[in-house]
Amino acid sequence: MEATERIRAVIRQHLAAVERFASQQLSEILAIAAMLTATLRDGGTIYLCGNGGSAADAEHVAGELIGRFLQNREPWPAMALTTNPAILTAVGNDFHFDEIFARQVSALAKPGDLVVGISTSGKSPNILKAIDTAKARGALTLAFTGEPGEPLASRCDQCFRAPSAHTPRIQELHILAWHILCELVEEALSHADPTKTGRVSRS
């Protein structure tokens, strides 16, 4: 396959996945937006975890919530559990890699908080352990995964299951869904001056 046709094929795959998202999962997005909004409105903290590209997504989303998305407004409490190398390496070395997020959830999460596990396969042991720990702590749980997304999807209170089994398409849909969610939550919670809206540029 020529390079130009490969590019077109990838774009077609992406657009087909987006169309499935738009036709199948708007109700899930609305339910997740309500969950995020209620958590923040009631003073809870959102904790996010993932591996690899999903770790980057966790950090991206925490940045949107603490910083801003489209509006100038108050910062909201959010934390990516992927950002402290001392914790990750200490827990991985002294306990097990499967514990790197669960140990932090056990230390930090409380009832009223929300723990988000991002795993394109739905099978990442450290994400599953973090979700199980969150539930034991009385926190709400949210999964971001793909198809079929088990067992993670069934273990969480809410789930966005990107309608694809192909990791790149799942990751693309995850960030699209997160951007939609950030906009919905900001609209629900923010009272910013509308003249101050507008996406800030980031590297």
N, C-alpha and C positions, 0 to 999 in steps of 0.2 A: 504494500500500500504506500503510495506517495505521501510525502509529509503533509501536503496541503489537504489531501483527503483524510489523513489521520486527524488533523485539526478539526475538519468539518464533522467527522464521526464523533469526536469527543464533545463538541458543542451540541450535536444532536442528542447524545446521551444525557448531557446536562439539562437541556431544555425539556426532554421527555420526563426526567425526574422532577423537575420543577412543576411541570403540568400535573403530574400525579400528586405532588404535594398540594397544589392549589385545589385539586378536585376532591381530595380524600381527607385532608387533615386540618381543615380550618377550625373545626370544633375543638380538637386537641390543643391548638395554639391558643384559642380563647380561654380554655380551662387552665392552661399553664400560666397565661398572663394574669388571670385572676388569682392563682396561687402565689405568684411572685409579688403581685400588688398587695395582697393581704399580709404576706410575711413582712414586707417592708413597712406597711402602714402600722402594723402592730408592734414594731420595734425589733423584729427578728433580724438575724444575719443570714446571708446566703453564702454557703461554702461550696466551692466547686473543685472537682478533681478529674483528672484524665491523664492519659499517657501519650507521649509523642505529640502528634498534631492536636490531639484532644487536650493535652496539657496547655498548649498554646491557646486553644479556644477558651479554656477555663480562665487563663490570665487576661485574655482579650475582654471577656464578658465582665470580669471583676473591674477592669479598667473603665468600661462603659458605665457601670453602676456607680462607682466611686467618683468618676470624673463627670462626664456628661455625654449624652448622645446627640440630641438635636436642640435641647433647651438648657439654658443656664438655670440651675436649681440646686437644692441642697444635695450633698453627697449621701449616698445610701450605703449601709454596711454590707460589704461583700469581700470575700477573701478566697483567692486561689490557693489551694493546699499544695501547690507544686513549686513554690517560689523560694523555699528556704533549704539550700543545699545541706546545711548542717543537720537539720531535722531529718531530711530524706536519707542522708548517708548514715547517720547514727542509727536510725530505726532499721534501715535496710541491713546494716552490719550487725547490730546487736540482737535483732529479732528476726525479721524476714522481710523481703521486698513486698510481700502481700500485705504487710502491716503499715506501709508508709503513710497511707491516708487514714486508715482506721484509727491509728494511734492519735492522730491530730483531732479527728472527729470526737474521739473519746474524751480528749482534754478540753475541747472548745464548745461542742454543740450542746444545745439545751432545748427543751420544749419551746416551740415557737420559732425555732430556726428551720432552715431548709438546706439540705445537703443534696447537691447535684452531682450525679455520676455520669461522666461522658465516656462512652465506649462504643466504637463503631461496630464491634462484633457482639457486644453484650455479654462477653465471657471473661473480661479481664478480672483476674482474681482479686487484685487490690481494690478495684472499684466495687466489686460485690461485697467485699469485707467492709469497706467504708459505708455502704448502704445498710448492711446488716447492723453495724455499730450505731449508725444514726437512728435506726428504728428502735434499737434498745435504749437509746438515750431520750427517746420521745420526740425526736425531730421529724419533720416531714421529709419526704424523699422524692426526687425527680430524676428520671433517666433520659439521656439523649443517646440514641443508638440507631441501628439500621435494621434491615430485615435479615433474619427473623428477630434478632435482638434479645434472644433469651439466653440465660435466665434473668438478665438484668431487668428487662421490661416488666416482667410479672412481679418483681420484688418491690417496685416503687409505687408511690401513691399516684403519680402522674408520669406519663411517658410521651416523648416525641420520638417516633420511630420513622426515620427518614425512609421513604419508599424506594429503596435500592439495596442491593446486596454488594455493591461495588464501592470499596472504601473511598476513593476520591469523590464520587458523587455524594456519598453520605456526608463527608466532611463539608462539601460545598453547601448542602442543604442545611446542615447544622448551623453554619454561620448566617445563612439567610434567615433561618428561623429565629436565631438569637437577635438579629437586627430588628426583625419585626416585633419581637417581644420587648426589646428595649424601648421601641417607639410607643407601643401600647402601654407599657408600665409608666413611661414618662408622661404620657397624656393623662393617665389616671391619677397620678400623684403630684404632678408638677403644677405650680402656679406662676411659672416664669413669665416675664414680659414677652409677648409674642414677637416683639421687634428684635429680641435678642436670640431668636432661634437661628439655626443654620449650622451645618456640620463643620466642626473644626478640622483642619487638616492635620494628619498624623503621618509620621514616617512608618 
